[in-house]
Amino acid sequence: MIPQNLPVLDGNERRYVLDCLDTNWISSMGKYIPAFEEAFASYCGARYGVACSSGTAALHMVLVALGIGFGDEVIVPDFTLVADANMVILAGAKPVFVDVDIETFCLDPGLVEEKITPKTKAILAVHMYGHPCDMDALKRLAAKHELKLIVDAAQAHGSEYRGSRSNCLGDAACFSFYATKTLTTGEGGMVVTDDPDLAERCRLLRNQGFEGGGRRYWHRVVAFNYRLTNLQAAIGLAQTERAGEKFAAKRRNAEIYRELLAEVPGIRLPQEKEWARSAFWNYTILVEPEFGLSRDQVMEEMSRRGVETRTAFCSLHRQPAYQGDDPRLPDTRGEYPVSDLVSERGLCLPSGVGLSRQDLETVAKVLLACRR
């Protein structure tokens, strides 16, 4: 079976982890945590990194650190992982869904302003599958309405907007290092920002509100245990040391797929805007009716022939968890045609860093054999 997305641990991961074991620094203190934070923030072109237990935790920390809570609203793309809306709800606010752009699958800036109300406090943009959002347009909207711009960059390690990785960050960007991500720590996340006060608040929130110095077990804020271990940070540092290679491997995968699948009737390939340099975390195609089989039928056939694939994310307004009369839940009424289309037709092909050209050629061959 050709896997969809597996990690590659081919650098200093083993040496750094053994160092943690040899020195007994295996928990949430140790030299690899600040080293990882500094290295990854620098790679992103940011001043500060705050490592935490997951990308989801990073989202929650940022929302709380920015003071977003009960009575507030946050703009969220309807097409994204459920974690984005869940963390807005967990912070006490309400997600307000906006449809996405058909070419990038990212939040459509042209539809955002009509959803902004006096309760809106932030825009949560997602660099979907590694393609950056139109950051200039979103920054203009945020500035006009005095909103914070938070970026879910969980899938966007190395992505660039107008020639710079730092242009992708907004007021804060939240990264994931889950096992399937381009850079991984197994489980883990990080908040990246240029704001020293926001970084400090996130550090306080991730560690139960413990403050340095003064009286111990005396807490001024309600906080969480979102700490990352030194073991995980050791892996993360080793991964970051080879970030450029891994980013290049993702783009190589995309180039090969584009070469093999261009002009195939019934397949819509992912687009890359002229102002973007996508990380192509998942190479996600749309299976159009002209292909002759539905997306789900293609997945079944490819699995039978030894190729693992995944569906695209499911539209948030259709999630069973958000249906009902609970006032804490988002309003799921309205039309989100692009989100629904991508949810129905989106197919994520194997995109792992370690895949060979032969693997990708096999995937393409199997996919094309499914066409009717």
C-alpha positions as CSV (number, residue, x, y, z in Angstrom):
1,M,0.0,0.0,0.0
2,I,1.4,3.4,-0.9
3,P,0.6,5.5,2.2
4,Q,-1.1,8.9,2.1
5,N,1.4,10.9,4.3
6,L,4.1,9.4,6.4
7,P,6.9,11.2,8.4
8,V,10.5,11.0,7.5
9,L,13.0,11.0,10.4
10,D,16.3,11.2,8.5
11,G,18.3,13.8,10.4
12,N,19.4,14.3,14.0
13,E,16.1,13.1,15.5
14,R,17.6,9.9,17.0
15,R,20.8,11.7,18.4
16,Y,18.8,14.5,20.0
17,V,16.2,12.1,21.6
18,L,18.9,9.9,23.0
19,D,20.5,13.0,24.5
20,C,17.2,13.7,26.3
21,L,17.1,10.1,27.6
22,D,20.8,10.2,28.6
23,T,20.4,13.4,30.5
24,N,16.9,12.6,32.0
25,W,15.4,15.8,30.4
26,I,12.3,14.1,29.0
27,S,9.4,16.3,30.2
28,S,8.4,19.9,29.6
29,M,11.8,21.5,30.5
30,G,15.1,21.1,28.7
31,K,17.3,22.8,26.2
32,Y,15.5,21.5,23.1
33,I,12.3,23.4,23.8
34,P,13.8,26.9,23.5
35,A,16.1,25.7,20.7
36,F,13.1,24.4,18.7
37,E,11.1,27.6,19.3
38,E,13.9,29.8,18.2
39,A,14.8,27.7,15.1
40,F,11.2,27.3,13.9
41,A,10.3,31.0,14.5
42,S,13.4,32.1,12.6
43,Y,12.5,29.7,9.7
44,C,9.1,31.4,9.6
45,G,10.6,34.9,9.7
46,A,9.1,35.7,13.1
47,R,10.5,36.9,16.4
48,Y,8.9,34.5,18.8
49,G,7.8,30.9,18.9
50,V,5.8,29.3,21.7
51,A,5.7,25.5,21.5
52,C,2.7,23.6,22.8
53,S,1.1,20.2,22.8
54,S,-0.8,20.5,19.4
55,G,-1.9,22.9,16.7
56,T,-5.3,22.8,18.2
57,A,-3.9,23.9,21.5
58,A,-2.0,26.7,19.7
59,L,-5.3,28.0,18.3
60,H,-7.0,27.9,21.7
61,M,-4.1,29.7,23.4
62,V,-4.0,32.5,20.8
63,L,-7.8,33.1,21.0
64,V,-7.7,33.3,24.8
65,A,-4.5,35.3,24.9
66,L,-6.1,37.9,22.6
67,G,-9.0,38.2,25.0
68,I,-11.6,36.6,22.6
69,G,-14.5,35.1,24.6
70,F,-18.1,35.2,25.4
71,G,-20.3,37.4,23.2
72,D,-17.6,37.7,20.5
73,E,-17.6,36.4,17.0
74,V,-14.8,35.0,14.9
75,I,-14.8,34.7,11.1
76,V,-13.9,31.1,10.1
77,P,-13.8,29.4,6.7
78,D,-16.6,26.9,6.2
79,F,-14.1,24.5,4.5
80,T,-11.5,23.6,7.1
81,L,-10.8,21.1,9.9
82,V,-13.3,21.2,12.6
83,A,-10.6,22.2,15.2
84,D,-10.8,25.8,14.0
85,A,-14.5,26.3,14.9
86,N,-14.2,24.0,18.0
87,M,-11.5,26.2,19.5
88,V,-13.5,29.4,18.9
89,I,-16.4,27.7,20.7
90,L,-14.1,26.5,23.5
91,A,-12.8,30.0,24.0
92,G,-16.5,31.1,24.5
93,A,-17.0,32.9,21.2
94,K,-19.0,31.9,18.2
95,P,-17.6,31.0,14.8
96,V,-19.2,32.7,11.8
97,F,-18.8,30.7,8.6
98,V,-17.7,32.2,5.3
99,D,-17.3,30.3,2.0
100,V,-13.9,29.7,0.4
101,D,-12.3,30.5,-3.0
102,I,-12.6,27.7,-5.6
103,E,-9.0,28.0,-6.8
104,T,-7.2,28.0,-3.4
105,F,-9.8,26.5,-1.1
106,C,-8.9,29.4,1.3
107,L,-11.2,32.0,2.9
108,D,-12.7,34.2,0.2
109,P,-11.9,37.8,1.1
110,G,-14.7,39.1,-1.1
111,L,-17.3,37.3,1.2
112,V,-15.9,38.2,4.6
113,E,-17.0,41.8,5.0
114,E,-20.7,41.0,4.8
115,K,-20.3,38.6,7.8
116,I,-18.6,41.2,10.0
117,T,-20.8,42.6,12.8
118,P,-20.1,44.7,15.9
119,K,-19.4,41.4,17.7
120,T,-16.7,40.3,15.4
121,K,-13.3,40.4,17.0
122,A,-11.0,38.3,14.7
123,I,-10.6,36.6,11.3
124,L,-9.3,33.1,11.5
125,A,-7.8,32.3,8.1
126,V,-6.5,28.9,7.1
127,H,-3.7,28.3,4.6
128,M,-5.5,25.3,3.1
129,Y,-3.4,22.4,2.2
130,G,-0.4,24.7,2.3
131,H,-1.6,27.4,-0.1
132,P,-1.5,30.8,1.5
133,C,-4.6,33.0,1.9
134,D,-4.8,36.3,0.2
135,M,-3.1,38.0,3.1
136,D,-3.1,41.6,1.8
137,A,-6.9,41.5,1.3
138,L,-7.5,40.0,4.7
139,K,-5.1,42.5,6.4
140,R,-7.0,45.4,4.8
141,L,-10.3,44.0,6.2
142,A,-8.8,43.4,9.6
143,A,-7.4,47.0,9.7
144,K,-10.6,48.6,8.5
145,H,-12.7,46.8,11.1
146,E,-10.0,46.8,13.9
147,L,-9.9,43.0,14.0
148,K,-7.2,40.5,14.8
149,L,-5.9,38.3,12.0
150,I,-5.1,34.8,13.2
151,V,-3.7,32.3,10.8
152,D,-4.1,28.5,11.0
153,A,-0.9,27.5,9.3
154,A,-1.0,23.9,10.4
155,Q,-0.5,22.7,6.9
156,A,1.7,25.5,5.6
157,H,5.3,24.9,6.8
158,G,7.4,26.9,4.4
159,S,4.6,28.5,2.4
160,E,5.3,32.0,1.1
161,Y,3.1,35.0,0.3
162,R,4.6,37.5,-2.1
163,G,8.0,36.1,-1.7
164,S,8.2,35.8,2.1
165,R,7.3,33.3,4.7
166,S,6.8,36.1,7.3
167,N,4.0,37.5,5.1
168,C,1.9,34.4,5.9
169,L,1.7,35.0,9.6
170,G,-0.9,37.7,10.5
171,D,-1.0,38.8,14.2
172,A,-0.2,35.2,15.1
173,A,0.1,31.9,13.2
174,C,-0.6,28.5,14.6
175,F,1.4,25.5,13.4
176,S,0.8,21.8,13.9
177,F,3.5,19.1,14.1
178,Y,1.3,16.1,13.9
179,A,2.8,13.0,12.4
180,T,1.4,13.7,8.9
181,K,2.7,17.3,8.7
182,T,5.7,18.3,6.6
183,L,7.6,18.9,9.9
184,T,6.6,16.7,12.8
185,T,7.1,16.0,16.5
186,G,4.5,13.2,16.5
187,E,2.1,15.5,18.3
188,G,2.8,19.1,18.9
189,G,2.2,22.7,17.8
190,M,3.5,26.2,18.0
191,V,2.3,29.8,18.1
192,V,4.5,32.1,16.0
193,T,4.3,35.9,16.3
194,D,6.2,39.2,16.3
195,D,4.2,40.5,19.3
196,P,6.3,40.0,22.6
197,D,3.2,40.5,24.8
198,L,1.2,38.0,23.0
199,A,4.0,35.5,23.1
200,E,4.4,36.0,26.8
201,R,0.6,35.5,27.4
202,C,0.7,32.3,25.4
203,R,3.7,31.1,27.5
204,L,1.7,31.8,30.7
205,L,-1.4,30.1,29.4
206,R,0.3,26.9,28.3
207,N,1.7,26.2,31.8
208,Q,-1.3,26.5,34.1
209,G,-0.6,30.2,34.6
210,F,2.6,29.6,36.6
211,E,4.6,32.8,36.8
212,G,8.4,33.0,37.2
213,G,9.5,34.1,40.7
214,G,7.3,35.0,43.6
215,R,4.8,32.7,45.3
216,R,4.5,29.3,43.8
217,Y,1.0,27.8,43.2
218,W,-0.5,31.3,43.1
219,H,-2.3,31.8,39.8
220,R,-3.6,35.1,38.4
221,V,-5.1,33.6,35.3
222,V,-7.2,30.5,34.4
223,A,-4.9,28.6,32.1
224,F,-4.1,25.1,30.6
225,N,-1.6,22.4,30.4
226,Y,-0.5,22.7,26.8
227,R,3.2,22.0,27.3
228,L,5.4,20.3,24.8
229,T,8.0,17.8,26.0
230,N,11.7,18.1,25.5
231,L,11.6,14.8,23.7
232,Q,9.2,16.2,21.2
233,A,11.1,19.4,20.8
234,A,14.3,17.4,20.1
235,I,12.5,15.8,17.2
236,G,11.1,19.2,16.1
237,L,14.5,20.8,16.1
238,A,16.0,18.0,14.0
239,Q,13.1,18.4,11.6
240,T,13.5,22.1,11.4
241,E,17.1,21.7,10.5
242,R,16.0,20.0,7.3
243,A,12.9,22.1,6.7
244,G,14.1,23.4,3.3
245,E,14.6,19.9,2.0
246,K,11.2,18.7,3.2
247,F,9.5,21.7,1.6
248,A,11.3,21.1,-1.6
249,A,10.2,17.5,-1.6
250,K,6.5,18.5,-1.2
251,R,6.8,20.9,-4.2
252,R,8.6,18.2,-6.2
253,N,5.7,15.9,-5.5
254,A,3.3,18.5,-6.8
255,E,5.4,19.1,-10.0
256,I,5.4,15.4,-10.8
257,Y,1.6,15.1,-10.2
258,R,1.0,18.1,-12.4
259,E,3.2,16.6,-15.1
260,L,1.4,13.2,-15.0
261,L,-2.2,14.4,-14.5
262,A,-2.4,17.6,-16.6
263,E,-5.2,17.8,-19.1
264,V,-7.0,14.7,-17.8
265,P,-10.7,15.2,-18.3
266,G,-12.6,15.0,-15.0
267,I,-9.7,15.9,-12.8
268,R,-9.2,19.4,-11.5
269,L,-5.7,20.0,-10.2
270,P,-4.8,22.3,-7.3
271,Q,-4.0,25.8,-8.4
272,E,-1.2,28.1,-7.2
273,K,-1.7,31.8,-7.4
274,E,1.1,34.0,-8.9
275,W,1.6,35.6,-5.5
276,A,1.9,32.3,-3.6
277,R,4.4,29.6,-3.1
278,S,2.4,26.7,-1.7
279,A,3.7,24.0,0.6
280,F,1.4,21.5,-1.1
281,W,1.0,19.6,2.1
282,N,-1.7,17.5,0.6
283,Y,-2.0,17.3,-3.2
284,T,-5.8,17.6,-3.4
285,I,-7.6,17.2,-6.7
286,L,-11.3,17.5,-7.5
287,V,-12.9,14.5,-9.1
288,E,-15.4,16.0,-11.5
289,P,-18.5,14.2,-13.0
290,E,-16.7,13.9,-16.3
291,F,-14.3,11.4,-14.7
292,G,-17.0,8.8,-14.7
293,L,-16.8,7.7,-11.1
294,S,-17.5,9.7,-7.9
295,R,-14.8,10.7,-5.5
296,D,-15.8,7.9,-3.1
297,Q,-15.9,5.3,-5.8
298,V,-12.4,6.4,-6.9
299,M,-11.1,6.1,-3.3
300,E,-12.5,2.5,-3.0
301,E,-11.0,1.5,-6.3
302,M,-7.6,3.0,-5.5
303,S,-7.5,1.3,-2.1
304,R,-8.3,-2.0,-3.7
305,R,-5.3,-1.4,-6.0
306,G,-2.9,-0.6,-3.1
307,V,-3.1,3.3,-2.9
308,E,-4.2,5.1,0.2
309,T,-6.1,8.3,-0.3
310,R,-8.2,10.6,1.9
311,T,-11.3,12.8,1.4
312,A,-11.1,16.5,1.6
313,F,-12.4,18.1,4.8
314,C,-16.2,18.2,5.3
315,S,-18.1,21.5,5.3
316,L,-18.4,22.9,8.8
317,H,-22.1,24.0,8.4
318,R,-23.0,20.4,7.8
319,Q,-21.2,18.9,10.8
320,P,-23.6,17.0,13.1
321,A,-21.9,18.5,16.1
322,Y,-23.1,22.0,15.1
323,Q,-26.8,21.2,14.5
324,G,-29.4,22.0,17.1
325,D,-30.7,24.9,19.2
326,D,-27.8,25.3,21.6
327,P,-27.0,29.1,21.6
328,R,-23.3,28.3,21.9
329,L,-23.3,26.6,18.5
330,P,-22.6,28.5,15.2
331,D,-25.4,29.4,12.9
332,T,-25.3,26.8,10.1
333,R,-27.9,28.4,7.9
334,G,-26.9,29.8,4.6
335,E,-25.3,28.6,1.3
336,Y,-21.7,27.6,1.0
337,P,-21.5,26.2,-2.5
338,V,-17.7,26.1,-2.9
339,S,-17.2,24.5,0.5
340,D,-19.8,21.8,-0.3
341,L,-18.3,21.2,-3.8
342,V,-14.8,20.7,-2.5
343,S,-16.1,18.5,0.4
344,E,-17.9,16.3,-2.1
345,R,-15.3,16.0,-4.8
346,G,-11.9,16.7,-3.0
347,L,-9.5,13.7,-3.1
348,C,-6.1,13.9,-1.3
349,L,-3.5,11.9,-3.1
350,P,-0.4,10.4,-1.4
351,S,1.9,13.4,-0.6
352,G,4.5,12.2,1.8
353,V,8.0,13.7,1.9
354,G,9.5,10.2,1.4
355,L,7.6,9.2,-1.7
356,S,9.7,8.4,-4.8
357,R,8.9,9.4,-8.4
358,Q,8.1,5.7,-9.0
359,D,5.5,5.9,-6.1
360,L,3.9,9.0,-7.6
361,E,3.8,7.4,-11.1
362,T,2.1,4.4,-9.6
363,V,-0.5,6.6,-7.9
364,A,-1.2,8.5,-11.1
365,K,-1.4,5.2,-13.1
366,V,-3.9,3.7,-10.7
367,L,-5.9,6.9,-10.6
368,L,-6.1,7.1,-14.4
369,A,-7.1,3.4,-14.6
370,C,-10.2,4.3,-12.6
371,R,-11.5,6.7,-15.2
372,R,-14.6,5.5,-17.1
